[in-house]
């Protein structure tokens, strides 16, 4: 007979998320909701995180000057995103 320690519901759900590969998806979904916190108010006024496909984030930008500026800062933004959520969830950003 096995004797195991009782587990909290939270730890069971956490393990289930990891086992099913949902942890990474959940973390990526946080990016959309936390976009302004990640990039700041100024950028959030002109750029909206729309969706994530694989490890690519699609961002709508209001004008071409800002799109160019954000493209130049792409690596910095990717770093901020990944640092914010604590995993390397985003590898590329497509500004459109």
N, C-alpha and C positions, 0 to 999 in steps of 0.2 A: 504494500500500500504506500502510495506517495504522500508525503506531507509537504504541502506548499504553503507559502505565506499568502495571505489574502492580498489582492491587488485592488487598487482604486479604479473606479470606472475611467477616470482620466488617463491613467497609465495604460489600460486596456485599449482605449480608443486611440491613444498615441501610437501604440504598437500596431494596431490595425491599419491606421493611416500609412505608416511606414511600410508595412508588409504589402499593402495594395498599391503602393506607389502614388498615393494621393497627397502625401506631405508636400512634395515639390509643387504640385498643381495648386494646392491651397496657398502656399507661400507666394507663388506667382500671382494669384488672384488678389492678394493683399496690395500689390503694386498699384493697381488701378485706383483703389480706394485711398491710398496714401500718397498719391502723385504729388499733391501740393506740399505735403510735409517733406517729401524727398527732394524736390527740385526748387522749392521756394515759391512764394506768391507771384513774383514777377514773371517767371517762366510759365507757371500754371495759368496765368491770364492769357497767354498767347499759344499755349500748347496743351493738348488734351490727350492723355493716355487712353487709347481706345480698346485694344485687345492684345492678347499675347498668343502667338502661334509657335509652338515649340519653345525655343529660347530667344525668340525675336519679339520685341515690343513694337507695336505700331502706334505712332503718335501723330495726331493731326495738328498742324501748325497754321496759324491764321494768315501769315504772309511769307513771301519768299525770303525777305531779309532775315527774319527770325529763323526760318528753316535752315538757311545757310549757317547762321551763328550756332544753332543747336547741333548741326551736323559736325561742326568743328569741335564742339564740346562733348561729342558722343561718348568717348571713352570715360570722361569725367562723370557723366550722368550714369553710365553703366556701373561704374565703381560705386557711386552713391546708392544706387538701387540695391545692388548686391550686399553692400554693407548694411543697409537699412533692414533687409529681411534676413540677413545672416546666412545666405547661401548663394552660390553662383547660379542663379536662376535665369539671368539675362546675359546673352552673349552679343546681341546685336540690337540696334534700334533703327527702324525705318521711319523717317520723318516724311510726311506727305501733306 
